[in-house]
Amino acid sequence: MPALATGAGHEPGLYELLAALPSQLQPHVSSPEDNTFLQDMFGERSLHSLIKIHERLQHYEETKPVPVLDNAASLAHNLCEELEGRPGSGEIRELLKLLSKPHVKSLLTIHDMVALKSYDPELPPLPDDLDDDEDSVKIIRLVKNKEPLGATIMRDDHTGAILVARIMRGGAADRSGLIHAGDELKEVNGIPTDDKKPEEIIRILAQSQGAITFKVVPGTKAETPTKEPKVFVKALFDYDPKEDSAIPCKEAGLAFKKGSILHIMSQDDATWWQAKIEGDASPRAGLVPSKQFQERRFAMRRPVATLQFHRASSKRSYDVTFEFAEDIEEDAECSGGVHVAGFRRSFRLSRRDKKKTNKSMYESKKSEMYDMADVPTYEEVTQYRRPSGAKHRLVVLIGPTGVGLAEMKRKLLICDPQHFGVPIPHTSRPKKSQESDGVEYHFISKSLFEADIHNNKFIEYGEYKGNYYGTSLDSLRSVVSKNKVCLFDVQPHVIKHLRTAEFKPFVVFVKPPSVERLRDTRKNAKILTGKDDKGSTKLFTEEDFEEMVITAQSMESQYGHLFEKVIVNDDLTAAFGELRLALKKIEAETHWVPVSWTHS
Ligand SMILES: Nc1ncnc2c1ncn2[C@@H]1O[C@H](COP(=O)(O)OP(=O)(O)OP(=O)(O)O)[C@@H](O)[C@H]1O
């Protein structure tokens, strides 16, 4: 290790520290390689030179020297020329040799630059053939790497000029700050653009390597660098720009899936927003249809979708047959010694027992039609983490009848009865001798039930054999207020009524596997026949499996945008494990929820 210079500097402490460091660090360094590395690093000549420079600079910083001249390089050059003609002494030869060394020349050039404070890069000379009226032309040079430029161009219909149509946020052009939407492109790498189609120019750009020179006439539109607030939305539909004939530039489009979180980076254009997928490493935005534009498109397409849905529905006749099976609380409610009051089947879609259509349910039909009028495009979201001690989100389970929602609820209640709860329903039927009010049901009179319906107290209700049954909002509140996670399975059209800041529903769709897998996994499973009030069961039929799969498809296509988690109930243990994990995450981790749920 070279000896450390004892500099005439101001910080002898620094030298001492450097000299002492290797031996001081030695006890903490385990491998000999690391030790050698440290010795080499601290003994490195360039490090010592750097410290010397640092000291000198510090010294001069204090004395604040001003340059005597700012043309040292040319002075040295002239001197060399003069001396070269003369018969030289040894000293002259030495001076000539010194002044002609490249690093001395560079040093003097840098000296002059500093003296002149001339730090700007040298720009290429302006073309000689500029028109008089082209005085506002700009020559821009960008160095292109593999990344696209992040700008789109178009031809102005009136003037024929090639204009920069938009600059993609976060892209190379945007980051340069040199090109703006509305600028007129005159030349690319010296090639005039006036006789070129936009596609040809794009091709020239794509083929260019390294530096690209643009000649542009800046647009008249004043650039106001707007600091837009950060907007995040959840996409409620799948989008592929390649399939979109309306997008102005497919290459600039951003593909996303239903449920993706998009960071909206610009809404300057009412039709095409700029967005990137949250968490994506690329800084560059892509084009996505704006909410208004997409809503308009969906609205135009909707009659077809409605027709298809109803055709499918009427063929399979699921649309109106809802079943309310009461009296099946049976032993399941008490399994594992856990009394699970109100644990019963809820009003879910069924095709079974067609004869019993008289057990019709309230607003279902109307609501389905209403749902078709909703156009799911984007929903503004924000990050949310349940504050400790705050109420839990309502857990809403959705799925076709027989898929296993009751099984999932039962398992959750058994594994942690202190943590999970279910709402106790109301009924207007008389209480049976073995029942207690507020345990199996809240027993109320028919007139009171009707008054509560009128006052919108029920999130769902139905009539069966002249008696009302229903679940009230207050019964959900009662579970939540006990600091429990309230489990609630409903028909999907009810979800939207629960989507409030109060309940913040976490919607889980339990989906059946294929008919083949259902056949394999449900060999011995039983479903309710709905043939009587006693909860009689039967084995699944092939028709039940098919119905389950088709109903699930309909539910997913109509309500899929409201599902936060989709679980395929193939193997029960695996499906239950997935549900538990999802619920744990929602309770403890940060996730996205609609913005409206966080302002109260
Ligand atoms: N993954 C599975 N593998 C095998 N059997 C299952 C599975 N999931 C549920 N089952 C069984 O299927 C039957 C129907 O399940 P469950 O009663 O939970 O359905 P459900 O969705 O509540 O339907 P419904 O609303 O008609 O009662 C039960 O016997 C249940 O044990």
The ligand as an SDF file (V2000), in Angstrom:
LIG
                    3D

 31 33  0  0  0  0  0  0  0  0999 V2000
  -65.4030  -28.8830   -3.6970 N   0  0  0  0  0  0  0  0  0  0  0  0
  -66.3620  -29.7420   -3.3350 C   0  0  0  0  0  0  0  0  0  0  0  0
  -66.1580  -31.0540   -3.5030 N   0  0  0  0  0  0  0  0  0  0  0  0
  -67.1390  -31.9270   -3.1610 C   0  0  0  0  0  0  0  0  0  0  0  0
  -68.3210  -31.5860   -2.6580 N   0  0  0  0  0  0  0  0  0  0  0  0
  -68.5810  -30.2850   -2.4830 C   0  0  0  0  0  0  0  0  0  0  0  0
  -67.6110  -29.2930   -2.7980 C   0  0  0  0  0  0  0  0  0  0  0  0
  -68.1460  -28.0920   -2.5100 N   0  0  0  0  0  0  0  0  0  0  0  0
  -69.3780  -28.3130   -2.0210 C   0  0  0  0  0  0  0  0  0  0  0  0
  -69.6340  -29.6200   -2.0020 N   0  0  0  0  0  0  0  0  0  0  0  0
  -70.8820  -30.2590   -1.5700 C   0  0  0  0  0  0  0  0  0  0  0  0
  -71.8800  -29.8820   -2.5200 O   0  0  0  0  0  0  0  0  0  0  0  0
  -73.1390  -29.7970   -1.8600 C   0  0  0  0  0  0  0  0  0  0  0  0
  -73.7460  -28.4390   -2.1250 C   0  0  0  0  0  0  0  0  0  0  0  0
  -72.9390  -27.4810   -1.4550 O   0  0  0  0  0  0  0  0  0  0  0  0
  -73.5810  -26.2380   -0.7040 P   0  0  0  0  0  0  0  0  0  0  0  0
  -74.8220  -26.6170   -0.0140 O   0  0  0  0  0  0  0  0  0  0  0  0
  -72.5080  -25.5890    0.0480 O   0  0  0  0  0  0  0  0  0  0  0  0
  -73.9560  -25.3670   -1.9600 O   0  0  0  0  0  0  0  0  0  0  0  0
  -74.5770  -23.9380   -2.0130 P   0  0  0  0  0  0  0  0  0  0  0  0
  -73.7640  -23.1380   -2.9560 O   0  0  0  0  0  0  0  0  0  0  0  0
  -74.7850  -23.3840   -0.6920 O   0  0  0  0  0  0  0  0  0  0  0  0
  -75.9300  -24.2430   -2.7540 O   0  0  0  0  0  0  0  0  0  0  0  0
  -77.4360  -23.9440   -2.3170 P   0  0  0  0  0  0  0  0  0  0  0  0
  -77.5630  -22.4810   -2.2870 O   0  0  0  0  0  0  0  0  0  0  0  0
  -78.2460  -24.6000   -3.3820 O   0  0  0  0  0  0  0  0  0  0  0  0
  -77.5650  -24.5630   -0.9800 O   0  0  0  0  0  0  0  0  0  0  0  0
  -72.8920  -30.0650   -0.3970 C   0  0  0  0  0  0  0  0  0  0  0  0
  -73.1430  -31.4220   -0.1440 O   0  0  0  0  0  0  0  0  0  0  0  0
  -71.3900  -29.7850   -0.2450 C   0  0  0  0  0  0  0  0  0  0  0  0
  -70.8230  -30.5190    0.8000 O   0  0  0  0  0  0  0  0  0  0  0  0
  1  2  1  0
  2  3  1  0
  2  7  2  0
  3  4  2  0
  4  5  1  0
  5  6  2  0
  6  7  1  0
  6 10  1  0
  7  8  1  0
  8  9  2  0
  9 10  1  0
 10 11  1  0
 11 12  1  0
 11 30  1  0
 12 13  1  0
 13 14  1  0
 13 28  1  0
 14 15  1  0
 15 16  1  0
 16 17  2  0
 16 18  1  0
 16 19  1  0
 19 20  1  0
 20 21  2  0
 20 22  1  0
 20 23  1  0
 23 24  1  0
 24 25  2  0
 24 26  1  0
 24 27  1  0
 28 29  1  0
 28 30  1  0
 30 31  1  0
M  END
$$$$
